[in-house]
Amino acid sequence: MTGRGTFRVRLSMYDWPEVHDVTRDLEAALQAALTDALGLDPAEARAWPEEGDLVAAWCHPDVLLTQTCGYPLTHALKDRVRLIGAPHYAAPGCDGPNYCSQIVVRQDSGIEKLEDLRGRRAAFNGLDSQSGMNAFRHSVAPLAGGQPYFSQVICSGGHLNSLRAVAEDKADVACIDAVCWNLACREIPDLAARLTPIARTASVPVLPFITSLRFSDGEADLIADTVAAVLTTPATEECRTRLGIRGFSRLTVDDYAGILEMERQAEALGYPVLA
């Protein structure tokens, strides 16, 4: 095979404190299965670089398996990583390997539809987020008329932070990954009970699993087959149930073209920036 060590499998995108233990269980199952399938030396597996630039980590040649977001996949990571595929999530708004975002407001806000958001305060998780920024921009663009739509736009740094900002009246609305919203409903019900979705965004493939370009086509196929087996075996059912994972699909970068189309449509409507 590759003849060098790798980073351990890391699935950080939905690794909230409430599901940290089961995320580690699934990572360990994937690590063991991939080590066996690829004939890797377990002693050469190194900890994922938690500090530093995330894009640099995703592009590192020693990545064995990790999860990124579709927006970086089509932008900063274009031609720099190898796409393996995407999980299937059991959450409202998810269908096979596709997902959407839930546009969420406070229960007592009186906001009922997207048109009611004009002049309100919006929170989003990051500029490189499909679910929190690009999908939100795409949903609002037809209403904005090429002008700023919100009175304030706040970068929260994460979906959970965005949910808390809305619940605590530091923002009026946020666009939340459907998987994250489902996690909040199941794992932090007191927070979710203070909020309500008023709309869903368009759907695109969910957050992709990637590996390093250093792996050959044959090795990438083996990685994909191994991941699919781990994400469907009864041995991982308990942790997958907590994480809402119930399957896996092989995908190509072309499957993520909808992300670029969302961006193009918003720009064509004179709304290139969430504002």
N, C-alpha and C positions, 0 to 999 in steps of 0.2 A: 504493500500500500504506500503511504506517503513518507514513511521513514522519519518522522519527527513528531514531537508532542503537540498537543492541542489544549485549548482552553476547555474547561468542563462546560457541559451544556448549561445554558443560562436562559431562563424564561422570565425576564424582569418586567415585562410590560403590564402584566396584571398581578404582580406580586405585592398585593396589599398586605398590611400586617395581619389582617383577619384570616388570610389564606396562605400565609407564609409557609407553614409546615407542610401543607399538601402540595404547594408549588415545589418545594424541595424534594418531596417524594417523587413527583413526576419527573423532575430533572434527573434524579438518581436512576429511575427506571430507564429513561432515554439514554443516559450515559452508559449504563451497563450494557444495554442492547447494542448500542452503536460501537462500543469498544469491542464487543464480541464479533459483530458483523464485519467490521473493518480490520480486525486483527491488530488493534492498537495495544500499546503497552499501558496498562492502568497506572503504572508508576510515573508515566510521562505526562499525565493530565495535570494541568495547572489551573489555579483559581481564576475565574473571570475577573478582568480588570474593572472593578466597580468604580474606581475614581478616574477622572480624566474625561476626555472628549468621547462621547458615545458614538459618534459617527466613525471616529478613528478605530474604536473597538470593534464595531460592526464590520469594518473593512480589513481587520487584521488577518493575515494569512493563517493564523492558528485557530480561527473560529471553527469549531466542529458543528455546533447547532445553536442558534439563538433566534429570537423573534424581534422583528422590527415593525415599523409602521409603513403602510402603503405609500404615504407621501414621501418619506425619505427614499423608499425603494425606487420611486419614479423620478427622483431629483438628485439628492446628494449621493445616493448609493448606486446610481445608474451605471451599469457596466463594471461595478466594483465588487459585487457580491454575486453568489449563485443562489437563485431562488429554488427552494425545495417544494413548497406548497403551503397550504393553510389549513388550520383546524376547522372543524364544524363546532359551533357553539349553540347550546340549548338556551337561548335567551330570546325574548320577544324582539322582533326586528331582525333576527338572524334566520337565514335559509341556506342550508348546506354551507358552502365556503363563503357566503356573502353576509354582510351586515350593514346596518345603518347607524345613525346616531339619533338619540332622543333629545329634543329641545325642551329643556326643563325650566320651570319657574316655581316660585313659592306657592303653596296651596292657597294662601290668603291674599295673593297679589292682585286678583281681579283680571289678570292677563289670560285670555282665552285662545288667542290665535296670533299668528306671526305679525299681522297688521297692527296688533296692539303693542308691539315691541318698539315702535319708532320713538326715539328720544330716551329710551331706557338704557340701563347700564348692563353691558355684556361681559361675561368672563369666558376666557378660553384657556386651554392648557398650554399651548405652545404654537409658535409660528410654523413648525414643521409637522403639524398634526393633521391628518386627514379627517379624523372624526370630530375634533374640537374646533378646527379652523376652516379647512377647505370645504367640508360639507356644510358648515354654518354659513360661510360666505356665499356658497352656491344657493342656499335656501333663501337668503335675504336679498341677493342681488336683484331679482325681478321686482322687488318692492322699493329698492333704494333710489331708483331713478338717477344713478350715477353720482349720488351724494352720500355723505356719511349718514348712516341710519341710526346709530346709537349716540347717546350723549357722552358715554365713556366706554372704553374697551380696556379690560384688565387682563393681563397675562398672569395666570395663577400658578403655572408650573406643573399642574397635574389635574386630572379629572376629579379626583377626590377633593382637592383644594377648591375647584370650581363649584362643586356641589355644596361645600361648606360656605363658600362666599355667598351663594344664592340663599341658602338657608338662614344665614346670619344677616341678611339684608345689606351685604357689602356689594352685591350685584343683583340684577333682576332676572337674568337669564343666562343659561350656559347650554352648550351643545355637547352632549355626553355620549361617548361610545356606548352602544347598546349592551355590550358585555359588561362594561363598568356599571351602567345603570342597574343591570340585573344583579351584579355583585352587591351593590349598595342596598338593593331591596332585600336581598337574602341575608347579608352579613352585617349591615348597619341599618336595621329597619327604623330605628328612631330618627335617623337622619332622612331617610327616604320618605318617611311619613309626612315630613314638612314640605315636600316638593311634589310636583306633578308634571308629567310630559304634556305638551300642547301640540306637538307635531313631530314627525319623523323626517329625516333627510332621505335623499336618494341612496340606493345601495351600491356597494362595491365589494370586492373580495376583502375578507378580514385580514388582520395583521399577519404578515407572512413569516414563515420559517425560512431562514437562510443559512448557508454554509459558505466556506471560503472558496474562492476561485481556484485554489490550489488542488482541490479534489477533481478528479477526472469525471467524464460523463458517466462512466460505469460506476464509480464510487458514489456519485450524486444519486444515481438510480437506487443504489443499495441503501443509501441514507434515507431516501424517500420511502422505500419499502419498509425499512425498519421503523421509521417514525409512524407510518400508517398502522403497523402491527401493534406498537405500544399504545397508540391512541384508540385502539379498539379491543384490546385484550381484557378479559375479566380481571386480570391481576392488577390493573390500574384503575378499575372502575370506581373505587371509593374516592381516590383523589381527583379523578376526572369529574365525578359528579359534583364535588365541591367547587371545582373550577368551571363547570358547565361545558366540558369538552365531550363530544360524542362521535367524533370521526375525523377524517382527514382527506384532503383532495390534493392531487398533483396539479400545479398551476404553472403558467408561463407568465413572463412579464407583460405580454400582450393582454392577459386577463385583467390587468390593473389599468388599462387605458382609460377606463371611466374616471379615474382620478384626474388625469390630465384634461379630460373633456369637461369635468366640473369646473376646473380652473379656467379653461378657455371660455366657457359660457359666461362665467362671472366677469371676466375681463371684457368680453364683447358687450356686456351690459354696462360698462363703465364703472365696475365695482371691483377693482383689482386687489384691494386690501380690505380686510374686515375692519370696519370703522362705523 
